[in-house]
Amino acid sequence: MITVLRLVPVVLSCLLMAAHFLRSGLLVLTAAFALLPLLLAVRRPWVPPVMQAVLLVAGAEWVRTTVVLARGRMAAGEPWTRMGLILGSALAVTLGSMLVFRHSAVRGRYARS
């Protein structure tokens, strides 16, 4: 049970990314990220590297979004610092979620049986 609780940041990161894509109207990516946490129930050694790769790509999307929105706000003469902090926090949580898979209990969950 404790090991499952350690996976909560990964689930939250996926749901946050799903909400991001929903706001952009990208329904296929929304569904993919909303369903991705179900993969955590599969106890196979390939699950952690796949999830880490997905979280890394999600982090890149947060960086891309931050740059695009900051440029737009700067061009319009609007403040962008608060937006940068919010999206930077989303990036930190997403990339920090990758570290969950380094914990020994989580590694044991996905070890070859």
C-alpha positions as a printed Julia matrix, in Angstrom:
113×3 Matrix{Float64}:
  0.0     0.0     0.0
  2.82    2.4     0.89
  4.47    1.69   -2.47
  1.27    2.6    -4.29
  1.12    5.89   -2.39
  4.64    6.67   -3.63
  3.25    6.6    -7.19
  0.75    9.42   -6.49
  3.07   12.15   -7.89
  3.31   10.22  -11.16
 -0.48    9.95  -11.38
 -0.9    13.65  -10.58
  1.68   14.6   -13.22
 -0.18   12.58  -15.84
 -3.53   14.1   -14.9
 -2.04   17.61  -14.92
 -0.7    16.99  -18.41
 -4.09   15.61  -19.47
 -5.72   18.82  -18.25
 -3.15   20.85  -20.17
 -3.94   19.02  -23.4
 -7.68   19.25  -22.74
 -7.36   23.03  -22.5
 -5.57   22.95  -25.87
 -8.35   20.83  -27.4
 -6.07   17.84  -28.05
 -8.48   15.1   -27.05
 -6.34   12.13  -28.11
 -3.43   13.32  -25.96
 -5.86   14.14  -23.16
 -7.19   10.58  -23.19
 -3.7     9.11  -23.46
 -2.41   10.99  -20.4
 -5.61   10.39  -18.45
 -5.32    6.63  -19.03
 -1.54    6.42  -18.67
 -1.62    5.93  -14.87
 -3.32    2.58  -15.49
  0.03    1.4   -16.82
  1.38    1.65  -13.28
 -0.73   -1.39  -12.38
  1.34   -3.53  -14.75
  4.2    -5.06  -12.77
  6.79   -5.39  -15.51
 10.38   -4.09  -15.62
  9.7    -1.98  -18.72
  7.05    0.16  -16.99
  9.41    2.51  -15.06
 11.57    3.45  -18.07
  8.48    4.01  -20.21
  6.87    6.2   -17.55
 10.1     8.12  -17.01
 10.39    8.77  -20.74
  6.78    9.97  -20.86
  7.38   12.27  -17.89
 10.52   13.65  -19.57
  8.54   14.41  -22.74
  5.83   15.99  -20.58
  8.5    18.14  -18.95
  9.66   19.27  -22.38
  6.06   20.22  -23.17
  5.91   22.36  -20.02
  9.12   24.12  -21.1
  7.76   24.68  -24.61
  4.47   26.03  -23.28
  6.25   28.34  -20.86
  8.46   29.79  -23.59
  5.56   30.28  -26.02
  3.3    31.94  -23.46
  6.09   34.09  -21.99
  7.04   35.36  -25.44
  3.42   36.2   -26.19
  2.98   38.04  -22.91
  6.24   39.95  -23.31
  5.28   40.97  -26.84
  1.94   42.24  -25.54
  3.64   44.09  -22.69
  1.89   41.93  -20.1
  3.52   40.48  -16.97
  4.69   36.89  -17.32
  6.45   36.14  -14.01
  3.47   34.55  -12.25
  2.7    32.41  -15.3
  6.35   31.37  -15.41
  6.31   30.37  -11.75
  3.11   28.35  -12.16
  4.35   26.49  -15.24
  7.79   26.12  -13.68
  6.12   24.45  -10.7
  4.29   22.08  -13.04
  7.64   21.3   -14.67
  9.29   20.66  -11.29
  6.52   18.32  -10.16
  6.58   16.45  -13.48
 10.35   15.98  -13.52
 10.4    15.27   -9.79
  7.91   12.47  -10.39
 10.57   10.67  -12.36
 12.56   10.24   -9.13
  9.79    8.09   -7.63
 11.08    5.17   -9.67
 14.47    5.37   -7.95
 12.99    4.37   -4.58
 13.83    0.79   -3.63
 10.22   -0.15   -2.83
  9.03    1.09   -6.21
 11.94   -0.61   -7.99
 11.01   -3.84   -6.19
  7.41   -3.51   -7.39
  8.54   -3.59  -11.01
 11.44   -6.04  -10.63
 11.41   -9.23  -12.61
  9.64  -11.97  -10.68
